[in-house]
Amino acid sequence: MSAAATHTGVRVEGLGKRYGQTRVLDDLDLEIRPGEFVALLGRSGSGKTTLLRTLAGLDPVEDGAVVVPRQVAVVFQEARLLPWKRVRDNVMLGLDGADARDRAEAALEEVGLAHRLDAWPLTLSGGEAQRVGIARALVRSPELLMLDEPFASLDALTRLRMHAMVDALWQKHRCAVLLVTHDVDEALTLGDRAVVLDRGRIRTTLPLTMQRPRRHDDPGFSAARRSLLAALDVHEAA
């Protein structure tokens, strides 16, 4: 069964999911505390996106129980903007209240796009489009924000800028965050905790206690990186 609660984190108990004969999630247990930033890693087919879709209510709960906050927002790998609506109007989609326009503009200012309010989506760079997607999620004041590989298609420099922006926004809003990623360094840069999923079950959970902003030359960063790579069966050459 699935339930919703206000002012709570995420609780997943015994979650199972099958596609035909393939068991994608296998008696999975996971908890995300209110305000915690969890990075979810795993090889393709490990069940990451299925878990996210289940938490977002896009896939039904077949076995087990899921409790999520009432206010949930998702940012996908593609920004999924409506090309016939300007940037401000894309952020305002579904918003109620006389202050919807002001809230949308405030969210766009937070992500550094106050100068692009009236732009058409097709004129945006990839990084700008994802900023709009993040603004569209944050304007709903989510208690749980889920990010499904949102930076995978961006160039390296833009990714670094987006990491810094997401870190700053999370520290300001303090909603719970679940980041699905293939990028170990991204998980280490942003997460309070890294969780490695393997064949639908949690293989490793690693607390990330390094001081923010994270530095790659920090011994703690390097040690955590080795641990996560080993959990993913990736072994770097000496």
FIMI-79203 format. One record per residue (C-alpha): residue number from 1; y, x, z; residue in one letter. Coordinates in nm, 4 decimals, m for minus. Layout:
N
+-------+----------+----------+----------+------+
: lumlo :        v :        u :        w : milo :
+-------+----------+----------+----------+------+
:   NUM :        Y :        X :        Z :    A :
...
+-------+----------+----------+----------+------+
//
This chain:
238
+-------+----------+----------+----------+------+
: lumlo :        v :        u :        w : milo :
+-------+----------+----------+----------+------+
:     1 :   0.0000 :   0.0000 :   0.0000 :    M :
:     2 :   0.3619 :   0.1061 :  m0.0390 :    S :
:     3 :   0.6475 :   0.0448 :   0.2025 :    A :
:     4 :   1.0144 :   0.1293 :   0.2298 :    A :
:     5 :   1.2242 :   0.2154 :   0.5317 :    A :
:     6 :   1.5854 :   0.3034 :   0.5922 :    T :
:     7 :   1.6976 :   0.6310 :   0.7524 :    H :
:     8 :   1.3584 :   0.7935 :   0.7225 :    T :
:     9 :   1.2029 :   1.0737 :   0.5279 :    G :
:    10 :   0.8928 :   1.0569 :   0.3116 :    V :
:    11 :   0.5395 :   1.0060 :   0.4375 :    R :
:    12 :   0.2379 :   1.0193 :   0.2083 :    V :
:    13 :  m0.1066 :   0.9580 :   0.3568 :    E :
:    14 :  m0.4357 :   0.9819 :   0.1709 :    G :
:    15 :  m0.2754 :   0.9252 :  m0.1677 :    L :
:    16 :  m0.5202 :   0.9059 :  m0.4549 :    G :
:    17 :  m0.4653 :   0.8524 :  m0.8273 :    K :
:    18 :  m0.7024 :   0.8461 :  m1.1240 :    R :
:    19 :  m0.6487 :   0.8425 :  m1.4980 :    Y :
:    20 :  m0.9849 :   0.7372 :  m1.6334 :    G :
:    21 :  m1.2402 :   0.9754 :  m1.4849 :    Q :
:    22 :  m0.9800 :   1.2366 :  m1.3964 :    T :
:    23 :  m0.8624 :   1.2402 :  m1.0353 :    R :
:    24 :  m0.4992 :   1.3540 :  m1.0490 :    V :
:    25 :  m0.4131 :   1.3107 :  m0.6790 :    L :
:    26 :  m0.6914 :   1.3604 :  m0.4273 :    D :
:    27 :  m0.6415 :   1.2275 :  m0.0717 :    D :
:    28 :  m0.2950 :   1.3846 :  m0.0606 :    L :
:    29 :  m0.0911 :   1.4051 :   0.2603 :    D :
:    30 :   0.2754 :   1.5078 :   0.2532 :    L :
:    31 :   0.5779 :   1.4621 :   0.4769 :    E :
:    32 :   0.9422 :   1.5323 :   0.3907 :    I :
:    33 :   1.1817 :   1.5114 :   0.6832 :    R :
:    34 :   1.5249 :   1.3491 :   0.6450 :    P :
:    35 :   1.7602 :   1.6087 :   0.4971 :    G :
:    36 :   1.4820 :   1.8536 :   0.4099 :    E :
:    37 :   1.4712 :   2.0298 :   0.0712 :    F :
:    38 :   1.1112 :   2.0630 :  m0.0498 :    V :
:    39 :   1.0193 :   2.2513 :  m0.3670 :    A :
:    40 :   0.6907 :   2.1384 :  m0.5258 :    L :
:    41 :   0.5090 :   2.3861 :  m0.7487 :    L :
:    42 :   0.1806 :   2.3857 :  m0.9335 :    G :
:    43 :   0.0231 :   2.4546 :  m1.2665 :    R :
:    44 :   0.0394 :   2.1933 :  m1.5423 :    S :
:    45 :  m0.1915 :   1.9059 :  m1.4571 :    G :
:    46 :  m0.1825 :   1.9700 :  m1.0822 :    S :
:    47 :  m0.0317 :   1.6257 :  m1.0120 :    G :
:    48 :   0.3347 :   1.7139 :  m0.9510 :    K :
:    49 :   0.4928 :   1.4611 :  m1.1843 :    T :
:    50 :   0.2413 :   1.1916 :  m1.0887 :    T :
:    51 :   0.3409 :   1.2339 :  m0.7253 :    L :
:    52 :   0.7106 :   1.2129 :  m0.8132 :    L :
:    53 :   0.6594 :   0.9005 :  m1.0242 :    R :
:    54 :   0.4659 :   0.7395 :  m0.7404 :    T :
:    55 :   0.7402 :   0.8161 :  m0.4877 :    L :
:    56 :   0.9976 :   0.6783 :  m0.7329 :    A :
:    57 :   0.8022 :   0.3539 :  m0.7642 :    G :
:    58 :   0.7304 :   0.4121 :  m1.1331 :    L :
:    59 :   0.3530 :   0.4357 :  m1.0767 :    D :
:    60 :   0.1642 :   0.2009 :  m0.8399 :    P :
:    61 :  m0.0019 :   0.3252 :  m0.5211 :    V :
:    62 :  m0.3756 :   0.2823 :  m0.5815 :    E :
:    63 :  m0.5242 :   0.4570 :  m0.2765 :    D :
:    64 :  m0.3487 :   0.5567 :   0.0434 :    G :
:    65 :  m0.0017 :   0.4808 :   0.1762 :    A :
:    66 :   0.3497 :   0.5877 :   0.0793 :    V :
:    67 :   0.6678 :   0.5389 :   0.2824 :    V :
:    68 :   1.0012 :   0.6321 :   0.1246 :    V :
:    69 :   1.3649 :   0.5643 :   0.2133 :    P :
:    70 :   1.5327 :   0.2576 :   0.0703 :    R :
:    71 :   1.7778 :   0.4553 :  m0.1445 :    Q :
:    72 :   1.5951 :   0.6795 :  m0.3933 :    V :
:    73 :   1.7364 :   0.8509 :  m0.7044 :    A :
:    74 :   1.5660 :   1.0639 :  m0.9704 :    V :
:    75 :   1.7007 :   1.3291 :  m1.2087 :    V :
:    76 :   1.4624 :   1.4013 :  m1.4957 :    F :
:    77 :   1.4281 :   1.7039 :  m1.7224 :    Q :
:    78 :   1.6177 :   1.5146 :  m1.9923 :    E :
:    79 :   1.9535 :   1.3736 :  m1.8828 :    A :
:    80 :   1.8719 :   1.0391 :  m2.0521 :    R :
:    81 :   2.2351 :   0.9457 :  m2.1095 :    L :
:    82 :   2.3242 :   0.6463 :  m2.3238 :    L :
:    83 :   2.4965 :   0.7953 :  m2.6293 :    P :
:    84 :   2.7105 :   0.4847 :  m2.6915 :    W :
:    85 :   2.8673 :   0.5008 :  m2.3431 :    K :
:    86 :   3.1207 :   0.7572 :  m2.2259 :    R :
:    87 :   3.0390 :   0.9929 :  m1.9403 :    V :
:    88 :   3.2127 :   0.7829 :  m1.6740 :    R :
:    89 :   3.0368 :   0.4674 :  m1.7941 :    D :
:    90 :   2.6977 :   0.6411 :  m1.7845 :    N :
:    91 :   2.7524 :   0.7268 :  m1.4196 :    V :
:    92 :   2.8706 :   0.3714 :  m1.3445 :    M :
:    93 :   2.5529 :   0.2115 :  m1.4850 :    L :
:    94 :   2.4167 :  m0.0372 :  m1.2341 :    G :
:    95 :   2.6897 :   0.0200 :  m0.9765 :    L :
:    96 :   2.8308 :  m0.2806 :  m0.7960 :    D :
:    97 :   3.1676 :  m0.3279 :  m0.6325 :    G :
:    98 :   3.5318 :  m0.3028 :  m0.7257 :    A :
:    99 :   3.5285 :   0.0687 :  m0.6394 :    D :
:   100 :   3.2500 :   0.1573 :  m0.8870 :    A :
:   101 :   3.4907 :   0.3376 :  m1.1197 :    R :
:   102 :   3.6418 :   0.5407 :  m0.8346 :    D :
:   103 :   3.2973 :   0.6326 :  m0.7029 :    R :
:   104 :   3.1821 :   0.7441 :  m1.0477 :    A :
:   105 :   3.4898 :   0.9602 :  m1.0960 :    E :
:   106 :   3.4475 :   1.1146 :  m0.7501 :    A :
:   107 :   3.0830 :   1.1999 :  m0.8270 :    A :
:   108 :   3.1804 :   1.3613 :  m1.1571 :    L :
:   109 :   3.4474 :   1.5639 :  m0.9810 :    E :
:   110 :   3.1818 :   1.6872 :  m0.7365 :    E :
:   111 :   2.9743 :   1.8276 :  m1.0227 :    V :
:   112 :   3.2765 :   1.9853 :  m1.1919 :    G :
:   113 :   3.3217 :   1.7315 :  m1.4722 :    L :
:   114 :   3.6481 :   1.5598 :  m1.3781 :    A :
:   115 :   3.7854 :   1.6777 :  m1.7135 :    H :
:   116 :   3.5017 :   1.5115 :  m1.9101 :    R :
:   117 :   3.5256 :   1.1523 :  m1.7850 :    L :
:   118 :   3.5862 :   1.0027 :  m2.1302 :    D :
:   119 :   3.3646 :   1.2393 :  m2.3276 :    A :
:   120 :   3.0766 :   1.1110 :  m2.5399 :    W :
:   121 :   2.7315 :   1.2391 :  m2.4289 :    P :
:   122 :   2.6620 :   1.4029 :  m2.7651 :    L :
:   123 :   2.9613 :   1.6340 :  m2.7132 :    T :
:   124 :   2.8209 :   1.7732 :  m2.3860 :    L :
:   125 :   2.6363 :   2.1005 :  m2.3436 :    S :
:   126 :   2.2891 :   2.0902 :  m2.1880 :    G :
:   127 :   2.4252 :   2.1971 :  m1.8516 :    G :
:   128 :   2.7029 :   1.9382 :  m1.8635 :    E :
:   129 :   2.4568 :   1.6620 :  m1.9508 :    A :
:   130 :   2.2424 :   1.7510 :  m1.6497 :    Q :
:   131 :   2.5530 :   1.7531 :  m1.4297 :    R :
:   132 :   2.6195 :   1.3964 :  m1.5428 :    V :
:   133 :   2.2602 :   1.3088 :  m1.4544 :    G :
:   134 :   2.3056 :   1.4551 :  m1.1071 :    I :
:   135 :   2.6360 :   1.2701 :  m1.0627 :    A :
:   136 :   2.4650 :   0.9457 :  m1.1669 :    R :
:   137 :   2.2049 :   1.0040 :  m0.8949 :    A :
:   138 :   2.4440 :   1.1119 :  m0.6195 :    L :
:   139 :   2.6861 :   0.8225 :  m0.6752 :    V :
:   140 :   2.4152 :   0.5956 :  m0.5322 :    R :
:   141 :   2.4167 :   0.7869 :  m0.1994 :    S :
:   142 :   2.0390 :   0.8422 :  m0.2023 :    P :
:   143 :   1.8446 :   0.9240 :   0.1104 :    E :
:   144 :   1.5835 :   1.0820 :  m0.1181 :    L :
:   145 :   1.6818 :   1.2710 :  m0.4337 :    L :
:   146 :   1.4006 :   1.3789 :  m0.6643 :    M :
:   147 :   1.4530 :   1.6398 :  m0.9330 :    L :
:   148 :   1.1832 :   1.6678 :  m1.2024 :    D :
:   149 :   1.2272 :   2.0136 :  m1.3587 :    E :
:   150 :   1.5939 :   1.9364 :  m1.4298 :    P :
:   151 :   1.6866 :   2.2892 :  m1.5389 :    F :
:   152 :   1.3806 :   2.3774 :  m1.7488 :    A :
:   153 :   1.5619 :   2.3537 :  m2.0836 :    S :
:   154 :   1.8756 :   2.5436 :  m1.9774 :    L :
:   155 :   1.9561 :   2.9074 :  m2.0443 :    D :
:   156 :   1.9220 :   3.1574 :  m1.7595 :    A :
:   157 :   2.2926 :   3.1837 :  m1.6747 :    L :
:   158 :   2.3422 :   2.8066 :  m1.6740 :    T :
:   159 :   2.0370 :   2.7697 :  m1.4496 :    R :
:   160 :   2.1875 :   3.0072 :  m1.1939 :    L :
:   161 :   2.5113 :   2.8080 :  m1.1927 :    R :
:   162 :   2.3199 :   2.4835 :  m1.1540 :    M :
:   163 :   2.1212 :   2.6276 :  m0.8630 :    H :
:   164 :   2.4438 :   2.7146 :  m0.6818 :    A :
:   165 :   2.5855 :   2.3689 :  m0.7498 :    M :
:   166 :   2.2745 :   2.1833 :  m0.6311 :    V :
:   167 :   2.2587 :   2.3973 :  m0.3170 :    D :
:   168 :   2.6240 :   2.3182 :  m0.2374 :    A :
:   169 :   2.5778 :   1.9452 :  m0.3048 :    L :
:   170 :   2.2662 :   1.9288 :  m0.0883 :    W :
:   171 :   2.4397 :   2.1039 :   0.1999 :    Q :
:   172 :   2.7259 :   1.8550 :   0.1704 :    K :
:   173 :   2.5228 :   1.5330 :   0.1390 :    H :
:   174 :   2.2089 :   1.6345 :   0.3322 :    R :
:   175 :   1.9756 :   1.3871 :   0.1658 :    C :
:   176 :   1.6062 :   1.4695 :   0.1488 :    A :
:   177 :   1.5254 :   1.6450 :  m0.1803 :    V :
:   178 :   1.1987 :   1.6889 :  m0.3677 :    L :
:   179 :   1.2323 :   1.9430 :  m0.6504 :    L :
:   180 :   0.9438 :   1.9633 :  m0.8965 :    V :
:   181 :   0.9485 :   2.3014 :  m1.0677 :    T :
:   182 :   0.7359 :   2.5675 :  m1.2367 :    H :
:   183 :   0.9896 :   2.8357 :  m1.1418 :    D :
:   184 :   0.8983 :   3.0290 :  m0.8255 :    V :
:   185 :   1.2427 :   3.1899 :  m0.7960 :    D :
:   186 :   1.4054 :   2.8468 :  m0.8267 :    E :
:   187 :   1.1890 :   2.7156 :  m0.5424 :    A :
:   188 :   1.2742 :   3.0169 :  m0.3263 :    L :
:   189 :   1.6460 :   2.9879 :  m0.4008 :    T :
:   190 :   1.6759 :   2.6206 :  m0.3105 :    L :
:   191 :   1.3947 :   2.5074 :  m0.0838 :    G :
:   192 :   1.3549 :   2.4785 :   0.2929 :    D :
:   193 :   0.9849 :   2.4658 :   0.2216 :    R :
:   194 :   0.7665 :   2.5342 :  m0.0803 :    A :
:   195 :   0.4523 :   2.3293 :  m0.1415 :    V :
:   196 :   0.1914 :   2.4354 :  m0.3966 :    V :
:   197 :  m0.0172 :   2.1554 :  m0.5464 :    L :
:   198 :  m0.3574 :   2.2342 :  m0.6974 :    D :
:   199 :  m0.5896 :   1.9725 :  m0.8499 :    R :
:   200 :  m0.4124 :   1.6928 :  m0.6695 :    G :
:   201 :  m0.4216 :   1.8488 :  m0.3234 :    R :
:   202 :  m0.1837 :   2.0734 :  m0.1312 :    I :
:   203 :  m0.3069 :   2.4297 :  m0.1493 :    R :
:   204 :  m0.0226 :   2.6067 :   0.0321 :    T :
:   205 :   0.2824 :   2.5119 :   0.2368 :    T :
:   206 :   0.5344 :   2.7903 :   0.2952 :    L :
:   207 :   0.8472 :   2.7545 :   0.5147 :    P :
:   208 :   1.1474 :   2.9302 :   0.3587 :    L :
:   209 :   1.3737 :   3.0545 :   0.6355 :    T :
:   210 :   1.5837 :   3.3124 :   0.4493 :    M :
:   211 :   1.9577 :   3.2875 :   0.4999 :    Q :
:   212 :   2.1568 :   3.1028 :   0.2353 :    R :
:   213 :   2.2760 :   3.1874 :  m0.0218 :    P :
:   214 :   1.9430 :   3.3492 :  m0.1054 :    R :
:   215 :   1.9276 :   3.7036 :  m0.2440 :    R :
:   216 :   1.6440 :   3.8359 :  m0.4573 :    H :
:   217 :   1.6667 :   4.1757 :  m0.2865 :    D :
:   218 :   1.6083 :   4.0179 :   0.0555 :    D :
:   219 :   1.2684 :   4.1417 :   0.1882 :    P :
:   220 :   1.1928 :   3.7861 :   0.3015 :    G :
:   221 :   1.2548 :   3.6557 :  m0.0511 :    F :
:   222 :   1.0215 :   3.9182 :  m0.1982 :    S :
:   223 :   0.7460 :   3.8467 :   0.0546 :    A :
:   224 :   0.7699 :   3.4710 :  m0.0018 :    A :
:   225 :   0.7617 :   3.5272 :  m0.3770 :    R :
:   226 :   0.4381 :   3.7244 :  m0.3500 :    R :
:   227 :   0.2831 :   3.4523 :  m0.1346 :    S :
:   228 :   0.3724 :   3.1749 :  m0.3782 :    L :
:   229 :   0.2572 :   3.3693 :  m0.6825 :    L :
:   230 :  m0.0755 :   3.4387 :  m0.5110 :    A :
:   231 :  m0.1107 :   3.0655 :  m0.4312 :    A :
:   232 :  m0.0539 :   2.9985 :  m0.8020 :    L :
:   233 :  m0.3147 :   3.2653 :  m0.8919 :    D :
:   234 :  m0.0499 :   3.4906 :  m1.0453 :    V :
:   235 :  m0.0684 :   3.8551 :  m0.9463 :    H :
:   236 :   0.2128 :   4.0884 :  m1.0446 :    E :
:   237 :   0.1458 :   4.4457 :  m1.1458 :    A :
:   238 :   0.2379 :   4.7021 :  m0.8833 :    A :
+-------+----------+----------+----------+------+
//
